[in-house]
Amino acid sequence: MDTATQHVFLEALQHIATQVYQNIKSGDVHYTAHLNPTADMQLELDVQVDRLIFEYCLELENVGGVMSEEQEKARYTECQQGYLIAFDPLDGSSVVGANFLVGSIFGIYAHNPKGFEDADIAKSIEMGAYILYGAKLELVVATRARVAHYLYNEIQKAWTSQEDLSLKPQGKNIAPGGSWQHFSPKYRAFLDHFFNQGYRLRYSGSMVADAHHLLHKQGGLFCYPATQDAPKGKLRKLFEVYPMAFVVECAGGLALDGQGQRLLDTPLESLHDKSACFLGSQVEMQALKEQYANR
């Protein structure tokens, strides 16, 4: 992806961020009677934000297809050489009613004649990005060159560039998703390995918030394993796992699937395919590799 195209997507993401932020501030956080394609109950706000982002992305000149976590199928445009955008419109929406930090996640993939259905689509990712809607409106955009960080000034109505995000070799925090009762004994031992070293528990129920905390603190571990109640994991590859794995790798970390395999090397078996997801700095992820080697 050339610099000019990166700038086009950056401006698009900045526009989406400000529009969605206003929707969240005034939106309806009650549940609807509808389920999304992976059987999660939808909030009215999920539907509103999904529609806003989907329609805006479809109108971008250099986009050939758009896919959302909240919709069953992808939609394609007449732009035969356009990029593919997959997004989670409101990651962490189950905690938005409690005024917790939530966000949107985007994966932007190179043109692919097979569209999103290509099993190797993860290898074509060109940009990973996420927006944070909290006390501050923030945007993080990862390319292979850098992980850029932007902050919105509501008074000046302008975005300001912050210091690029990067990970040190080791952190001090751990964010383990899922329910303890469904964890395997081996996974519990893996977590205890860190807690016994004095790692602090930092888990909010919003993947994008916890992954950003990892990057903000320049190290640590976010993990959502395969569990008894979710044997393939809970997080969606196309909309959450691949984009956040790309961001973490570009920041100098590692992203693995719980079996020691690089997440961006794992194929997409279906549009709403799920996976275990481990994101972190080098030392924490090496512990995961050793666990896998000694299983």
Secondary structure, DSSP 4 states (H G I P E B T S, - for coil): --HHHHHHHHHHHHHHHHHHHHHHHHS--SEEEEE-TTSPEEEHHHHHHHHHHHHHHHT-TTEEEEEETTSSS-EE-S-TT-EEEEEEEEETGGGGGGT--EEEEEEEE---TTGGG-TTGGGGEEEEEEEEESSSEEEEEE-SS-EEEEEEETTTTEEEEEPPP---S--SEEEE-S-GGGS-HHHHHHHHHHHTTTPEE---S-HHHHHHHHHHTT--EEEE---SS-TT-SEEIIIIIHHHHHHHHHTT-EEE-SSS-BGGGS--SSTT-EE-EEEE-HHHHHHHHHHHHT-
